[in-house]
């Protein structure tokens, strides 16, 4: 059994290290073997805003109206401060321009059973 205080510690450790969000323009299907974005777009790399509550970590990423314009965004990832990726999502293309602000919210739940 993983103790509740252990779960809280794991969430805290991930929260401290999970600091970067970034969008991309790749088209490959996501798999567990992915090592990051298919086609990363450096102009979209920003700091995540994280919140924790017991066993839950929620990350928020906002791409404002001045970031990533002219791109057809199709993917997003959360990265650790060391550059490794924790998660990657693939979505329908979004043509980014100065009239659009995008928000990505991802929640991670650490379970002890």
N, C-alpha and C positions, 0 to 999 in steps of 0.2 A: 504494500500500500504506500502510495506517495502521500506524505503528510501535507496538510493545508499550508503550513508555513513553508514547505519546500516548493509548493506550487506558486505561492506568492513570490518567493525568491526567484524562481525561473522566469516568471512574468517580468519582474524587476530587471533581471539581467538582460532579457531580450529588449525591454523598453530602452535601457541605457544604450544598447548597441545598434538598435534599428533606427537610423537617423535620416535616410535618404529615400526620396521617391523620384521616379523618372518615367517618362513616356517614351514610346518608340513607334516605329512605322512598319514593323515586321508583319509577316502574314502566316508564319508557321503555327501549327496547333501547339498548345501548351502541353508539356509532359513533365513528369517528375525528374527526368534527366536534363531538363533545361538548366543552363548555367547563367541565365540572365535574359535580357531582352534580345529579340531576334535582330532588330536594327535600332539601337539606342539613339536617342536624339539629345545630345548634350545640352542644348539650349533649354531643355525642359527639366533638368536636374535641379531639385529643390529640397530643402529641409522638411522632414515630416513633422507634424504636430501629433503627439501621442498622448493618450489618456489610459490609465489603468484602474481596475477595480477588481480586487481579489484575483480570480483566475482569468480575467479578461483584459486584453490589450487591444485598443482601437487606435488605428492610425488614420490621419487625415492629410490629404495632399491637395493643394489648390494651385491650379495653373491659371493665373489671372489673364486679363485681356491683353497684356503686353508680351506674354510668353508663348513661344511655339507657334506664332502666326505663320500661315502658309503651309503648314504640315497637315497631312492626313493621318491622324493618330489612330493606332489600332491596338496598342498594348501598353501595359503599365506594370511597374514592379516596385517592391519595397526592398531596399538594400541595407545591409549592415554598414557601419562606419568603416569597415575594412574592405568594402567593395563587393562582397559576396551577396547574392540575392536570396531572400527568404521566400518570396512569392512572385508569380508573374500571372497576369490576367490578359486575355485576348478579347477584344470587343469589336463591334461593328465600327467601320471607319468614321471618324469625326473630323470634318474639315475645320481646322482651327483658324479663327480670324479674330480681329480685335473687338468683335461683338460677343464673343463667347468666353465664359469663365468655366473651367472644368473642376469638379471636386471628386476625388476618389476617396472612399472610406472603406477600410478593410478591418475586420475584427478577427482576432485570434483568441481562441479559448483553450486553455491548458487544463486538461482533465486528469484526475488522479486515479482513475480506475482502468 
